[in-house]
Amino acid sequence: MSAIYVALPIALLLALLFLAAFIWSVRSGQMDDLETPALRIFSEEDERRPPGDEDEGDAPKPAP
């Protein structure tokens, strides 16, 4: 029974912390657009290239 006197305040404190974090994220705009980030992967080109995969414009010119 004495464990409840410790566990209950800790649980309430954690619940209040998570509620405060949720309210902060909503007010700062984190929850404004939930669909666009998931669809962004289909429209952007992959800018990373494997090493050694250089275009002709990127290749160094040979010295004369």
Residue frames relative to the residue before (quaternion, step in Angstrom):
aa qw qx qy qz dx dy dz
M 1.0000 0.0000 0.0000 0.0000 0.00 0.00 0.00
S 0.6487 0.5277 -0.3313 0.4370 3.60 1.03 -0.68
A 0.5680 0.5981 -0.3891 0.4102 3.62 1.18 -0.42
I 0.6106 0.5637 -0.3564 0.4270 3.58 1.10 -0.59
Y 0.6132 0.5520 -0.3500 0.4437 3.59 1.13 -0.55
V 0.6822 0.4297 -0.2764 0.5230 3.58 1.22 -0.42
A 0.7009 0.5010 -0.2741 0.4272 3.57 0.86 -0.99
L 0.6569 0.5350 -0.3230 0.4218 3.60 0.92 -0.81
P 0.6843 0.4471 -0.3220 0.4777 3.68 0.77 -0.75
I 0.6278 0.5208 -0.3460 0.4636 3.60 1.02 -0.67
A 0.6541 0.5054 -0.3104 0.4694 3.59 0.96 -0.83
L 0.6588 0.4961 -0.3085 0.4739 3.59 0.95 -0.80
L 0.6404 0.5178 -0.3241 0.4655 3.58 1.00 -0.76
L 0.6574 0.4965 -0.3068 0.4766 3.59 0.95 -0.83
A 0.6390 0.5215 -0.3241 0.4633 3.58 0.99 -0.80
L 0.6642 0.4898 -0.3070 0.4740 3.60 0.96 -0.79
L 0.6271 0.5274 -0.3374 0.4634 3.61 1.05 -0.69
F 0.6758 0.4773 -0.2938 0.4786 3.58 0.92 -0.86
L 0.6266 0.5204 -0.3344 0.4741 3.59 1.04 -0.68
A 0.6517 0.5008 -0.3136 0.4756 3.59 0.96 -0.83
A 0.6510 0.5056 -0.3218 0.4658 3.61 0.96 -0.78
F 0.6443 0.5146 -0.3193 0.4670 3.58 1.00 -0.77
I 0.6637 0.4902 -0.3092 0.4728 3.59 0.89 -0.89
W 0.6349 0.5229 -0.3295 0.4636 3.61 0.98 -0.78
S 0.6786 0.4869 -0.3073 0.4560 3.61 0.91 -0.86
V 0.6346 0.5138 -0.3358 0.4696 3.61 1.03 -0.66
R 0.6945 0.4777 -0.2819 0.4583 3.59 0.90 -0.88
S 0.7041 0.4531 -0.2808 0.4691 3.59 1.08 -0.59
G 0.6094 -0.6193 0.3300 0.3690 3.59 1.26 0.15
Q 0.3848 0.7442 -0.4753 0.2687 3.59 1.19 0.23
M 0.7487 0.3927 -0.2069 0.4924 3.60 1.09 -0.62
D 0.3740 0.7692 -0.4635 0.2315 3.61 1.23 0.18
D 0.8178 0.0684 0.0056 0.5714 3.58 0.74 -1.01
L 0.1090 -0.8369 0.5358 0.0234 3.56 -0.31 1.25
E 0.6869 0.5111 -0.2921 0.4262 3.62 1.14 -0.42
T 0.6390 0.5767 -0.3408 0.3781 3.61 0.92 -0.81
P 0.6619 0.4943 -0.3543 0.4381 3.68 0.79 -0.74
A 0.6461 0.5163 -0.3317 0.4539 3.60 1.04 -0.62
L 0.7146 0.4328 -0.2496 0.4897 3.60 1.10 -0.63
R 0.4951 0.6908 -0.4142 0.3257 3.59 1.23 -0.32
I 0.6011 0.5850 -0.3626 0.4062 3.60 1.05 -0.65
F 0.6648 0.5155 -0.3097 0.4432 3.60 1.10 -0.57
S 0.7450 0.4241 -0.2297 0.4608 3.61 1.12 -0.48
E 0.6805 0.4871 -0.3073 0.4529 3.62 1.09 -0.43
E 0.4153 -0.6738 0.5467 0.2732 3.51 -1.16 0.63
D 0.4823 -0.6484 0.5026 0.3072 3.52 -1.14 0.63
E 0.2538 -0.8073 0.5182 0.1243 3.58 -0.47 1.20
R 0.6033 0.5531 -0.3701 0.4395 3.58 1.19 -0.29
R 0.0830 -0.7798 0.6192 0.0399 3.55 -1.03 0.81
P 0.5378 -0.6156 0.4454 0.3654 3.59 -1.05 0.58
P 0.6005 -0.5715 0.4023 0.3886 3.61 -1.10 0.57
G 0.7696 0.3236 -0.2573 0.4867 3.56 -1.01 0.83
D 0.6236 0.5093 -0.3441 0.4830 3.60 1.23 -0.20
E 0.1648 0.8143 -0.5313 0.1655 3.57 0.36 1.28
D 0.4593 -0.6445 0.5342 0.2973 3.52 -1.16 0.65
E 0.6703 -0.4921 0.3563 0.4262 3.55 -1.26 0.22
G 0.6539 0.5233 -0.3116 0.4489 3.59 1.06 -0.70
D 0.6791 0.4937 -0.2866 0.4615 3.57 1.15 -0.52
A 0.5759 0.6169 -0.3804 0.3782 3.58 1.18 -0.47
P 0.4736 -0.6664 0.4819 0.3152 3.61 -0.97 0.76
K 0.4812 -0.6648 0.4965 0.2829 3.55 -1.13 0.74
P 0.4624 -0.6723 0.4859 0.3131 3.61 -0.94 0.74
A 0.5049 -0.6580 0.4726 0.2979 3.55 -1.09 0.77
P 0.4669 -0.6931 0.4638 0.2941 3.68 -0.94 0.78
